[in-house]
Amino acid sequence: MFALLFVVGSATAFMGFAAFAPGGDSSDRLPAIALFVLLLPSTLLFSGALYKAVFATRIAEKRWSRINRGLLEAGFRDATPAEVRETLQLPVQLLAPYILAEKRGGGIDHVTVGDIEGQEVRCFNVRIRGGGWIDVAVVALRVPASLASTVILSGSIPIRPHPGMQRVLYEHERFNRSMSVYSTDPFFASALVDTRMMAWLARDMRGLRIDLADRWVTVTCTRRRPAEPEALIEILEQFNERIPRAIPSLFPRKKTRRAWAQKSLKA
């Protein structure tokens, strides 16, 4: 990439000099100006790609070091190795082996543990493939219930719900147009998204994705400029406050499935 950038950059500089150097016939400048205009976007594109390739990891590491300091000051702590392994096994789709691609460099890091009113919360960074490696901030909340695999999202999303889920539609057409809910259990999804939850989701869920599976709820930001984990924690707090009180009794805690861990061992 460095060699290609050097060649394109040199050609662009040469054409720029030929096009705009003082003196010379104006008719001879036109081809040079045309080539310069064609080469300039390529040079800028390659420069941006090279900068991202060289410095993206360093920038992300610096960003997450700052985030971790803020979380530790707020009462969080670094996760133990066992907690990091357990987090990798959460059966939410973002951590599925075919998305995470650990063998190719994907994975999680910067795992911290805290609580919201006595309920465990984990913040972590997920590194996945998506037009290059991208970092995605995730906040996970442990809840006292067994939740059917469900996805709540707004707008377009690069990771579609897995084929085992089906779209759940509600009586409010405006909500169905602005939000998408997929679940392996439509009855659970209908009980979860009541009128109060529906109003909040329609108002505050822009560019966010919420996954529910077993005992965990996770929130991820899908915006081009992602939200910081502190903001995702607030979203998760608000979501938790709006979970209908009947959910824990209708769907009591069961043995955790660890779906992705089992599939990884079979692969």
C-alpha positions in Angstrom: 0.0 0.0 0.0 2.9 2.4 0.8 4.4 1.7 -2.7 1.0 2.3 -4.4 0.5 5.5 -2.5 4.0 6.7 -3.5 3.3 6.0 -7.2 -0.1 7.7 -7.2 1.1 10.6 -5.1 4.1 11.2 -7.3 2.0 11.1 -10.5 -0.5 13.5 -8.9 2.3 15.9 -7.8 3.8 15.8 -11.3 0.5 16.5 -13.0 -0.2 19.3 -10.6 3.2 20.9 -11.3 2.6 20.5 -15.1 -0.9 21.9 -14.8 -0.2 24.9 -12.7 3.5 25.8 -13.2 3.9 29.4 -14.5 4.6 29.8 -18.2 3.9 27.3 -21.0 1.1 26.9 -23.5 -2.4 26.9 -22.1 -3.5 24.2 -24.5 -0.8 21.9 -23.1 -2.2 22.4 -19.6 -5.7 20.9 -20.3 -4.6 17.2 -20.4 -2.4 17.8 -17.3 -5.3 19.4 -15.5 -7.7 16.6 -16.4 -5.2 13.9 -15.2 -4.6 15.9 -12.0 -8.3 16.1 -11.3 -8.6 12.3 -11.9 -5.6 11.4 -9.7 -6.3 13.7 -6.8 -9.3 11.8 -5.4 -7.4 8.5 -5.6 -4.5 10.0 -3.7 -6.7 11.3 -1.0 -8.5 7.9 -0.8 -5.3 6.0 -0.5 -3.9 8.4 2.1 -7.1 8.0 4.2 -7.0 4.2 3.9 -3.3 4.2 4.8 -3.8 6.4 7.8 -6.7 4.3 9.0 -4.7 1.1 8.6 -1.6 2.4 10.4 -3.2 4.4 13.2 -6.7 3.0 13.7 -5.6 0.4 16.3 -3.6 3.0 18.2 -6.5 5.5 18.1 -9.0 2.9 19.3 -6.6 1.8 22.1 -6.3 5.4 23.3 -10.0 5.9 23.2 -10.7 2.8 25.2 -8.1 3.6 27.8 -9.9 6.9 28.3 -13.2 5.1 28.5 -11.9 2.6 31.0 -10.5 5.3 33.3 -14.0 6.9 33.4 -15.7 3.6 34.1 -13.2 2.8 36.9 -13.8 6.2 38.4 -17.6 5.4 38.3 -17.1 2.3 40.3 -16.5 -0.4 37.7 -13.6 -2.8 37.8 -11.5 -4.8 35.4 -13.0 -8.2 34.6 -11.2 -11.3 35.7 -10.0 -13.8 33.0 -12.9 -16.0 33.9 -15.4 -13.2 33.4 -13.8 -12.3 30.1 -14.2 -15.9 28.9 -17.8 -15.9 30.2 -18.5 -12.7 28.3 -17.3 -14.3 25.1 -19.9 -17.0 25.6 -22.9 -14.7 25.9 -25.4 -16.1 23.3 -26.1 -12.7 21.6 -25.6 -12.5 17.9 -22.8 -10.0 17.9 -20.6 -12.6 19.7 -21.6 -15.5 17.4 -18.4 -17.3 16.0 -19.3 -16.6 12.4 -19.5 -12.8 13.2 -16.7 -12.5 15.7 -14.2 -14.6 13.7 -11.6 -15.0 16.5 -9.3 -17.1 14.4 -8.9 -14.1 12.0 -8.3 -11.5 14.6 -11.7 -10.7 16.0 -12.5 -10.8 19.7 -13.4 -8.7 22.8 -11.2 -6.6 25.1 -11.5 -3.8 27.7 -14.0 -5.8 29.7 -15.2 -4.0 32.8 -17.8 -5.0 35.4 -20.2 -2.8 37.4 -23.8 -2.8 38.5 -27.1 -0.9 38.1 -29.1 -1.1 41.2 -27.6 -4.4 42.2 -27.8 -5.9 38.7 -24.5 -6.8 37.0 -23.4 -4.7 34.1 -20.5 -5.4 31.7 -18.9 -2.9 29.2 -16.6 -4.2 26.5 -15.3 -3.6 23.0 -16.0 -6.1 20.3 -13.7 -6.2 17.2 -15.5 -7.6 14.2 -15.0 -7.6 10.4 -16.9 -5.1 8.4 -15.1 -3.5 5.5 -12.0 -3.9 7.6 -11.8 -4.4 11.3 -14.2 -2.2 13.3 -14.6 -1.7 17.0 -18.1 -1.8 18.5 -18.9 -0.8 22.1 -21.3 -3.1 23.9 -23.0 -2.8 27.3 -24.6 -6.0 28.8 -27.0 -6.2 31.7 -27.7 -9.5 33.6 -31.4 -9.8 34.4 -33.3 -12.2 36.8 -35.2 -14.0 34.0 -34.7 -16.3 31.0 -35.2 -14.3 27.9 -36.0 -15.7 24.4 -33.5 -14.6 21.8 -34.9 -11.3 20.6 -33.5 -8.3 18.6 -34.9 -4.8 18.7 -33.4 -2.4 16.2 -34.1 0.8 14.3 -33.1 1.7 10.7 -30.6 -0.4 8.7 -28.1 -2.6 10.4 -25.1 -4.5 9.0 -25.8 -7.6 11.1 -29.2 -9.0 10.3 -31.1 -11.3 12.9 -30.3 -14.9 12.4 -32.7 -17.1 10.4 -34.3 -18.7 13.5 -36.0 -15.5 14.4 -39.2 -14.1 12.9 -40.5 -10.6 12.6 -43.0 -9.6 15.3 -45.6 -7.0 14.3 -47.7 -4.9 16.6 -51.0 -3.1 16.4 -49.3 0.3 16.0 -48.3 0.7 12.3 -46.1 3.7 12.9 -44.0 1.6 15.4 -43.8 -1.3 12.9 -42.4 1.2 10.2 -39.8 2.8 12.5 -38.7 -0.2 14.6 -38.1 -3.9 13.9 -38.5 -6.6 16.5 -37.4 -10.2 15.8 -37.6 -13.1 18.2 -37.5 -16.9 18.5 -40.6 -16.5 20.7 -43.2 -14.0 19.4 -45.2 -14.4 22.7 -42.2 -13.3 24.7 -41.6 -10.3 22.3 -45.2 -9.3 22.6 -45.1 -9.4 26.4 -41.9 -7.4 26.5 -42.8 -4.6 24.2 -45.9 -3.2 25.8 -47.4 0.2 25.2 -45.0 1.9 27.6 -41.9 0.2 26.2 -43.1 0.9 22.6 -43.3 4.6 23.2 -39.8 4.7 24.7 -38.3 2.6 21.9 -39.9 4.8 19.2 -38.5 7.9 20.9 -35.0 7.0 22.1 -33.8 4.0 19.9 -32.4 5.8 16.9 -29.2 4.0 15.7 -29.3 1.5 18.5 -29.7 -2.3 18.7 -30.8 -4.2 21.7 -30.3 -8.0 21.9 -31.9 -10.2 24.5 -30.8 -13.8 25.1 -31.0 -16.1 28.2 -30.1 -13.8 31.2 -28.6 -11.0 29.3 -29.7 -7.8 27.6 -27.1 -6.0 25.4 -27.2 -2.6 23.7 -25.0 -1.6 20.8 -24.7 1.6 18.9 -24.9 1.3 15.0 -24.5 5.0 14.2 -21.6 6.2 12.1 -20.4 8.2 15.1 -20.9 5.6 17.9 -22.2 6.5 21.4 -19.8 6.1 24.3 -20.4 3.3 26.8 -21.5 5.7 29.4 -24.4 6.8 27.1 -25.2 3.1 26.4 -25.4 2.4 30.1 -28.0 5.1 30.5 -30.0 3.6 27.6 -29.8 0.2 29.2 -30.9 1.6 32.6 -34.0 3.2 30.9 -34.7 -0.1 29.1 -34.4 -2.0 32.3 -36.8 0.3 34.0 -39.4 -0.3 31.3 -39.3 -4.1 31.2 -42.8 -5.2 32.3 -42.8 -6.4 35.9 -44.5 -9.7 34.8 -41.5 -10.7 32.6 -39.5 -12.4 35.5 -42.5 -14.4 36.7 -43.6 -15.3 33.1 -40.1 -16.3 32.1 -38.2 -17.4 35.3 -34.5 -18.1 35.3 -33.4 -21.4 33.8 -30.1 -23.0 33.2 -27.9 -20.8 30.9 -27.5 -22.2 27.4 -24.2 -20.7 26.3 -25.2 -21.4 22.7 -22.2 -19.9 20.9 -19.8 -21.8 23.2 -21.4 -25.1 22.3 -21.3 -24.3 18.5 -17.7 -23.2 18.8 -16.7 -26.6 20.3 -18.5 -28.5 17.5 -16.8 -26.4 14.8 
